[in-house]
Amino acid sequence: MIEPPGTQLWADSRWRDGWRVQRRWDGRASRMLNPAGRIVCRGSIAECERALEQAHPAQAPADHLVVLLHGLGRTRRSLARLDRALLEAGFTTARLDYPSTRKPIQEHAETVADLLDHMPTPAKLSFASHSLGGLIVRQLLGYDSAWRPSVERVVMVAPPNQGASLAASLDKGSIMRGILGPSYGQIAQGFATTLPVPDVPVAIFAGDVVGVRRRDSPRGFDRAPHRTRDPHVPDEPPGGDSWSGLVPKPRPRPLMTVAAGRLCGRVARPRDRFPIAAARPSRRIPRPM
């Protein structure tokens, strides 16, 4: 798998079984990539969409599609391991790229929503995200779209649900915002606290490995750089089980592996699947015209 240069300049606007049509962040150009990541067409968005239809005509909706969204300053390559684990488990995945340092969270979410609007609605739709991607998912879940009722579950890895203390401390003047873009400024200013709480099952992970019991580190999430906790989401699963009790094997495992297992429902007991749920329903966000 290769990736063309200029990843932070392009956003996936159409997706079809690994074929992607991308638009430049400023709307000046479009291109189409094959599943191997090679550019096979350049031109207007309409020309690339026609090329996509010729190269890979639309097929039946997926049984369960998982959309993967990377974090600030990252690319889709950062979620390759999670992507492989989900594919091996039988899921259809859409591992997307977006220019995380170029636009605010609302515009990133609108791009992903438009992509979902232009594909057959899957029977089930889930999201797996890292860092900033988690805030984009929360923004997305407020939309009133045809695909919204299909959303099954969400997994977030280190989402800045209460802002990021490090970003806030470095947010002096405009230097960091000039480098990392408007989404960085929103994280530093606590924009996440204004987003709706998901009304679907959610699992939130922080750290590099899972295995530390919550009761042994009662303020662990609060000390995490991204402050991953959502104040409206319970810290503990029902029945007082710790996160380590939900991992089948006692030894620590890579966080992405555990996140994949959470999407697949691989937990110790069926009744404990996705115990972290929203405490109140999300509000619907009007789609931009």
Sequence and secondary structure as in RCSB ss.txt:
>XXXX:A:sequence
MIEPPGTQLWADSRWRDGWRVQRRWDGRASRMLNPAGRIVCRGSIAECERALEQAHPAQAPADHLVVLLHGLGRT
RRSLARLDRALLEAGFTTARLDYPSTRKPIQEHAETVADLLDHMPTPAKLSFASHSLGGLIVRQLLGYDSAWRPS
VERVVMVAPPNQGASLAASLDKGSIMRGILGPSYGQIAQGFATTLPVPDVPVAIFAGDVVGVRRRDSPRGFDRAP
HRTRDPHVPDEPPGGDSWSGLVPKPRPRPLMTVAAGRLCGRVARPRDRFPIAAARPSRRIPRPM
>XXXX:A:secstr
    S GGGEEEEEEETTEEEEEETTSS EEEE TTS EEEEE HHHHHHHHHHHS      SEEEEEE  TT  
GGGGHHHHHHHHHTT EEEEE   TTTS HHHHHHHHHHHHHTS   SEEEEEEETHHHHHHHHHTTB  TTGGG
EEEEEEES  TT  HHHHHH STTHHHHHH HHHHHHHTTGGGGS   SS EEEE SSEE   GGGSTTHHHHST
T    TTS SS GGG  GGGGSSSSS EEHHHHHHHHHHT  SSGGGSS    SS    B    
